[in-house]
Amino acid sequence: MERRGYQYESPTAPHARNPNPTYTRTPNETQLTKKVEAKLADGDIHGALRLLTSEDTIAPHILALAKTHPPHPTPTTFPSIPAEPIEVLEAEEKKLKTITATSPSEPVGGIGGIRPQILKDLLTVKEEEIHERLTKALLYFINMLLRSTTNTVIRPILFGENLTALKKKTGGIRPIAVGITFRRMAAKVVCQRIKKPITNELVAHQLGVGISGQGDPLGPAILALVIQPIVHAIQAELNLWYWNDANIGNSPEVVLADLDVVQKMTTKMELTLNSSKCEMAIVGARSVDEKQSVIKLFKKRAPGITVMQEENIQLLRVPLKDEALDAILQTKTEALDITTKRLVLLTRHSAFFLLRASISIPRLIYFLRYSPTWRKASLLEKYDATLKSSLEAIVNISQSRDAWLQSSLQVKMDGLGIRHSANMVTPCFITSLNSSLFYLESLLPADILLNTTTIIAEAQKFWETSCHAEEVPSGPVCCIQSV
């Protein structure tokens, strides 16, 4: 479902454009360019984008990491082993081949260094005897991991991980742990077996459960089952979780009571609630004094908690107030401008491919789907102007107004497939909300759902007014962004 309300002017000649100035790359830029091009040559688009857009740097030492991730308390207590015999999973050759073929081409392979792509290449050899021997050996080893019959001496290595500590832009450290490929394959065998029952158990409050494409979710699944009693004990109307990140919303009294419940239950489970990583937002305070008194109560119960300003209130990267839209759109525009300066270092074909397929609208579309961004038309126009400048810098051709409008058409319609945010805003929002409305009804309180009806009507009115179209399509079509 896309709107097309273009009115083309008479063709005009493109404006003259000065040739790109001569530019000498720094050693770091040369190294970055080679790495990105190598990732693209391997078909690892995700890895190329990660290198191109990342601002992370390696943390200088491990002390800060140890401070935020203290050792597990001792003595350690685990639940008793069940008296009934435990069913041992067995990997099947067909499913194992599917797991190997669909595994992403990770840049590293853990301690062993064997990446999934290496196994893919080895399993596609033409020699049938070699292929069969490798498949049987791999299946045997995966089943050893599932039966827990591996040698205890090497078990710490098999279940160990390479740890990389990166600095966050906002401060602090982000630990990136990568386990060996064989252990992750065994975990995916288990995930396939438990996906249906665990989805039925967690889906009421856990977001993202049962959705494919999340890498190795076995560890998060186990932790989600451990903390499920805490989830059920919370009384707040808004009770949403993404793995171990809780989003609790209600009156200050109810949220404070739930905070006490979480702190007590995590202590019994030998877990720790890190209050310095917690955030709080106050919406609808009647006075400044009331707001300050509530903040004081929360800081007393959770020292170090961060108070979000009204213009920055977000939930799962979605702004909850119109004031937050400005800051996010401005940040997105600045990020696109910075990425453009790196794109021009690549070959023009590679740069255009990444801009069209992954950087232009794809990196903004999540925001468009869940935010009423049509209220900020001027900021969307600024984003599109930056996108236009990026395209011109890459192809080294100035875009006239007609050429820029035509660039948003599909390739089969003589366009470039560079979608513009101003054209995508209402289709993204309407289809996303309609397709997830049934799920929202099971998650959100009734008074919030009333606001959902109002905002859908506002988006539909904007659709009809802006593109001079008839009513928004109804039925299953209204849940599909592109038809």
C-alpha positions in Angstrom: 0.0 0.0 0.0 1.8 3.0 -1.3 0.6 6.4 -2.3 1.7 8.1 -5.4 0.6 11.7 -5.7 3.3 13.1 -8.0 2.7 16.0 -10.4 5.6 16.1 -12.8 6.7 19.4 -14.3 8.1 19.8 -17.8 11.5 18.2 -18.1 14.4 20.4 -17.2 18.1 19.9 -17.7 20.0 18.8 -14.6 22.0 21.5 -12.9 25.7 21.6 -13.5 27.7 19.9 -10.7 31.3 20.5 -9.9 33.4 17.3 -10.0 34.2 15.7 -6.7 37.3 17.4 -5.2 40.5 15.4 -4.9 40.7 13.8 -1.5 43.4 11.9 0.2 42.2 9.1 2.4 43.6 8.6 5.9 45.0 5.2 6.8 41.9 4.5 8.9 39.6 5.3 6.1 41.6 3.1 3.7 41.4 0.2 6.1 37.7 0.8 6.6 37.0 0.8 2.9 38.9 -2.5 2.4 37.0 -4.2 5.2 33.6 -3.0 3.9 34.3 -4.1 0.3 35.6 -7.5 1.6 32.3 -8.0 3.5 30.3 -7.1 0.4 32.4 -9.5 -1.7 31.5 -12.3 0.8 27.8 -11.4 0.7 27.8 -10.3 4.3 25.7 -7.2 3.9 24.9 -6.9 7.6 28.6 -7.1 8.5 29.4 -4.4 5.9 26.8 -2.1 7.3 28.0 -2.7 10.9 31.5 -1.6 9.9 30.3 1.4 7.9 27.9 2.8 10.6 29.5 1.8 13.8 31.0 4.4 16.1 32.0 1.8 18.8 35.6 1.6 19.9 37.4 -1.1 21.9 37.4 -0.4 25.7 40.9 0.1 27.1 40.6 -2.4 30.0 38.5 -5.0 31.7 38.0 -3.2 35.0 34.9 -1.3 34.0 33.4 -4.4 32.5 34.0 -6.3 35.8 32.4 -3.5 37.7 29.1 -3.7 35.8 29.1 -7.5 35.7 30.2 -8.7 39.1 31.0 -12.4 39.9 28.1 -14.7 40.7 27.3 -14.8 44.4 28.5 -17.9 46.3 27.5 -20.4 47.3 25.6 -21.2 44.1 22.3 -23.0 44.6 20.5 -24.7 41.7 17.1 -26.5 41.6 17.2 -30.2 42.3 17.5 -32.5 39.3 14.0 -33.9 38.3 13.4 -37.5 39.5 11.8 -38.4 36.1 14.2 -39.2 33.3 14.9 -36.2 31.1 14.2 -36.6 27.3 17.5 -36.3 25.4 17.1 -34.4 22.1 18.6 -35.9 19.0 19.6 -33.8 16.0 18.4 -35.0 12.6 20.5 -34.8 9.5 17.9 -32.9 7.5 17.3 -30.3 10.2 21.0 -29.9 10.8 21.6 -29.2 7.1 18.8 -26.6 7.3 20.4 -24.9 10.3 23.8 -24.8 8.6 22.4 -23.4 5.4 20.4 -20.7 7.1 23.0 -19.6 9.6 24.3 -16.1 9.0 27.8 -15.5 7.8 29.3 -14.4 11.1 32.5 -12.4 11.0 34.0 -14.5 13.8 33.6 -18.1 14.9 34.2 -18.0 18.6 37.2 -19.6 20.3 37.6 -22.2 17.6 37.5 -19.7 14.7 35.2 -21.8 12.6 32.6 -19.6 11.1 29.2 -20.9 9.8 30.3 -19.9 6.2 33.2 -22.4 6.4 30.8 -25.2 7.2 28.5 -24.1 4.4 31.4 -24.3 2.0 32.6 -27.7 3.2 29.1 -29.2 3.0 28.7 -28.1 -0.6 31.7 -30.0 -1.9 30.9 -32.2 -4.9 32.7 -35.3 -3.6 29.8 -37.3 -2.1 32.1 -39.4 0.1 33.7 -36.3 1.8 30.2 -34.7 2.1 28.7 -37.8 3.8 31.7 -38.2 6.2 31.6 -34.6 7.3 27.8 -34.6 7.8 27.9 -37.7 9.9 30.8 -36.4 12.0 29.1 -33.1 12.5 25.8 -34.8 13.5 27.6 -37.1 16.0 29.4 -34.2 17.6 26.2 -32.1 17.9 24.4 -35.0 19.5 27.3 -35.3 22.0 26.7 -31.7 23.0 23.0 -32.4 23.4 23.6 -35.5 25.5 26.2 -33.6 27.6 28.7 -36.4 27.1 31.6 -34.2 26.0 34.9 -34.4 27.9 34.8 -32.3 31.1 38.3 -31.0 30.4 37.4 -29.2 27.2 33.8 -28.4 28.2 34.8 -24.9 29.4 36.2 -24.2 25.9 33.2 -25.7 24.1 30.8 -23.5 26.1 33.1 -20.5 26.4 32.9 -17.4 24.4 35.2 -14.7 22.9 34.4 -11.5 24.7 34.9 -8.0 23.2 34.2 -4.9 25.2 33.0 -1.9 23.2 32.5 1.6 24.4 28.9 2.9 24.1 28.3 6.3 22.7 26.3 7.3 25.8 29.0 5.9 28.1 29.5 2.6 29.7 30.6 -0.7 28.1 28.7 -3.1 25.8 30.1 -6.7 26.0 29.9 -8.7 22.8 30.2 -12.5 23.5 30.6 -15.0 20.6 30.5 -18.7 21.2 31.8 -21.5 19.0 29.7 -22.4 16.0 29.1 -26.0 17.0 27.6 -25.0 20.3 25.3 -22.4 18.6 24.1 -25.1 16.2 23.2 -27.4 19.1 21.4 -24.5 20.7 19.3 -24.0 17.6 18.3 -27.6 17.5 17.0 -27.2 21.1 15.2 -23.9 20.1 13.4 -25.6 17.2 12.0 -28.2 19.7 11.0 -25.8 22.4 9.8 -22.9 20.3 6.0 -23.7 20.3 5.6 -24.5 24.0 7.8 -21.7 25.2 5.9 -19.2 23.0 2.6 -20.2 24.6 4.1 -19.7 28.0 5.8 -16.4 27.5 3.9 -14.6 24.7 1.5 -12.7 27.0 4.2 -10.4 28.3 7.4 -11.2 26.5 7.9 -9.3 23.2 9.8 -11.0 20.4 9.3 -14.5 21.7 9.0 -17.2 19.0 10.2 -14.9 16.2 13.0 -16.3 14.0 16.1 -14.5 13.0 17.4 -13.6 16.4 20.7 -15.5 16.3 21.1 -17.9 19.3 18.1 -17.2 21.6 18.6 -20.3 23.8 20.3 -18.3 26.6 17.6 -15.6 26.6 14.9 -18.3 26.5 16.3 -20.0 29.6 16.6 -16.7 31.5 13.1 -15.7 30.4 11.7 -18.9 32.0 13.7 -18.2 35.2 12.2 -14.7 35.6 8.7 -15.7 34.5 7.4 -15.8 38.2 8.5 -12.2 38.5 6.6 -11.2 35.4 3.4 -12.8 36.8 3.9 -11.1 40.2 3.8 -7.6 38.7 0.4 -5.8 39.1 0.9 -2.8 36.8 -1.4 -2.5 33.8 1.5 -2.0 31.5 3.7 -5.1 32.0 5.9 -5.6 28.9 9.3 -7.4 28.7 12.0 -7.9 26.1 14.0 -10.7 27.6 15.3 -9.2 30.9 14.3 -5.6 30.1 11.0 -4.7 31.9 8.7 -1.9 30.9 6.2 -1.2 33.8 3.6 1.5 33.7 0.9 2.6 36.1 0.4 5.1 38.9 3.5 5.9 41.0 2.2 3.8 43.9 1.7 0.7 41.9 5.0 1.0 40.1 6.8 1.5 43.4 5.2 -1.6 44.8 6.2 -3.6 41.8 9.7 -2.3 42.1 9.8 -3.8 45.6 8.5 -7.1 44.3 11.2 -7.3 41.6 14.0 -6.4 44.1 12.9 -9.1 46.6 12.3 -11.8 44.1 15.5 -11.3 42.2 17.5 -11.5 45.5 15.9 -14.9 46.2 16.9 -16.0 42.7 20.4 -14.8 43.3 20.0 -12.2 40.6 20.7 -8.5 40.8 18.6 -5.5 39.7 21.1 -2.9 38.5 19.4 0.3 39.4 22.0 2.4 37.6 20.8 1.0 34.3 17.1 1.6 35.1 15.2 4.6 33.7 12.0 6.3 34.7 9.6 8.7 33.0 6.8 10.7 34.5 3.9 11.5 32.1 1.0 13.7 33.1 2.3 15.1 36.4 -0.1 17.8 37.7 2.7 20.1 39.1 6.5 20.3 39.3 6.3 19.6 43.0 4.4 16.4 42.5 6.9 15.3 39.8 9.9 16.0 42.1 8.3 14.1 45.0 7.8 11.1 42.8 11.4 11.2 41.5 12.6 11.4 45.1 10.7 8.3 46.1 12.1 6.3 43.2 15.7 7.5 43.7 15.4 6.3 47.3 14.3 2.8 46.3 16.6 2.6 43.3 19.8 4.7 43.7 21.3 5.8 40.4 18.1 5.5 38.4 18.0 7.8 35.4 15.1 10.3 34.9 14.2 10.7 31.3 13.4 14.2 30.1 10.0 14.7 28.5 11.4 15.4 25.1 13.4 12.1 25.2 10.8 9.7 26.6 11.1 6.4 24.5 9.8 2.9 24.9 11.7 0.2 22.9 13.2 3.1 20.8 9.7 4.5 20.1 9.0 8.0 21.2 6.0 8.4 23.6 5.6 12.2 23.2 5.6 14.4 20.2 8.5 16.3 21.7 10.7 13.3 21.3 10.0 13.1 17.5 12.1 16.1 16.8 15.2 14.8 18.6 15.0 11.4 16.9 14.5 12.7 13.4 17.3 15.1 13.8 19.6 12.3 15.0 18.5 10.1 12.1 19.3 12.9 9.6 22.7 13.6 11.2 23.5 9.9 11.1 22.6 9.7 7.4 25.0 12.6 6.7 27.8 11.0 8.6 27.3 7.7 6.8 27.3 9.5 3.4 30.8 10.7 4.1 31.9 7.1 4.5 29.9 5.8 1.5 31.8 8.1 -0.9 35.0 6.3 0.1 33.6 3.0 -1.5 33.3 2.2 -5.1 30.2 3.9 -6.6 28.4 0.6 -7.2 28.9 -0.6 -3.7 27.9 2.8 -2.2 24.8 3.0 -4.3 23.8 -0.5 -3.4 24.1 0.1 0.3 22.3 3.5 0.1 19.4 2.0 -1.8 19.0 -1.3 -0.1 20.0 -0.7 3.5 20.7 2.9 4.5 18.2 5.3 3.0 14.6 4.3 4.2 15.3 0.8 5.6 17.2 2.4 8.6 14.3 4.7 9.2 11.4 2.4 8.6 11.1 1.1 12.1 10.6 4.6 13.3 8.1 5.4 10.6 6.0 2.3 11.5 5.5 3.2 15.1 5.5 7.0 15.3 3.1 9.7 13.9 5.9 11.3 12.0 3.5 13.0 9.5 3.2 15.6 12.2 6.8 16.6 11.5 6.7 17.2 7.8 9.4 19.8 7.8 11.9 17.4 9.5 11.0 14.6 7.0 11.7 17.0 4.1 15.1 17.8 5.7 15.8 14.0 5.9 14.9 13.6 2.2 17.0 16.6 1.3 20.0 14.9 3.0 19.1 11.7 1.2 19.1 13.5 -2.1 22.5 15.0 -1.4 23.8 11.6 -0.5 22.6 10.2 -3.9 24.1 13.1 -5.7 27.5 12.6 -4.0 27.6 9.0 -4.9 26.5 9.1 -8.5 28.1 12.6 -9.0 25.0 13.9 -10.9 22.7 16.7 -9.7 19.1 15.6 -9.4 16.5 18.0 -10.9 13.1 18.0 -9.2 11.6 15.6 -11.7 14.6 13.3 -11.6 14.4 13.2 -7.8 10.7 12.4 -7.8 11.3 9.7 -10.4 14.1 8.2 -8.3 11.6 7.0 -5.8 9.8 4.7 -8.3 10.7 1.0 -8.6 13.4 0.0 -11.0 10.9 -1.7 -13.3 9.1 1.6 -13.5 12.3 3.4 -14.6 13.1 4.6 -11.1 16.1 4.0 -8.8 14.1 2.5 -5.9 15.2 5.2 -3.5 12.1 5.7 -1.4 11.4 9.1 0.2 10.3 9.3 3.8 7.6 11.8 3.1 5.9 9.3 0.8 6.3 6.3 3.2 5.1 7.8 6.4 1.4 7.1 6.3 1.6 3.7 4.5 4.1 2.5 7.1 2.2 3.6 10.1 -1.3 2.5 9.0 -0.3 -0.9 7.8 1.9 -1.5 10.9 -0.9 -0.5 13.3 -3.6 -2.5 11.5 -1.5 -5.6 11.3 -0.6 -5.6 15.0 -3.9 -4.3 16.4 -5.0 -7.8 17.6 -1.7 -8.3 19.4 -1.9 -4.8 21.0 -5.3 -5.6 22.4 -3.8 -8.4 24.5 -0.9 -6.2 25.7 -2.2 -2.7 26.4 -4.8 -1.3 28.8 -8.2 -0.3 27.3 -7.7 3.5 27.7 -4.5 3.4 25.6 -6.3 1.4 22.9 -8.9 4.3 22.6 -6.0 6.6 21.7 -5.0 4.0 19.0 -8.4 4.5 17.3 -8.0 8.2 17.3 -4.5 8.2 15.8 -5.5 5.8 13.1 -8.3 8.2 12.1 -5.8 11.1 12.0 -3.4 9.1 9.8 -6.1 8.2 7.4 -7.2 11.8 7.1 -3.7 12.8 6.4 -3.5 10.1 3.7 -6.6 11.3 2.0 -5.7 15.0 2.2 -2.0 14.8 1.2 -2.3 12.5 -1.9 -5.8 13.5 -3.0 -6.8 9.8 -2.9 -10.0 8.0 -2.0 -10.5 6.3 1.3 -7.7 4.1 2.7 -8.1 0.5 1.4 -9.9 -1.8 3.8 -9.7 -5.5 4.5 -6.4 -7.5 4.4 -4.9 -4.9 2.0 -4.7 -2.4 4.8 -2.2 -4.6 6.7 0.2 -4.8 3.7 2.6 -2.0 3.1 3.3 -2.9 -0.6 0.8 -4.5 -3.0 
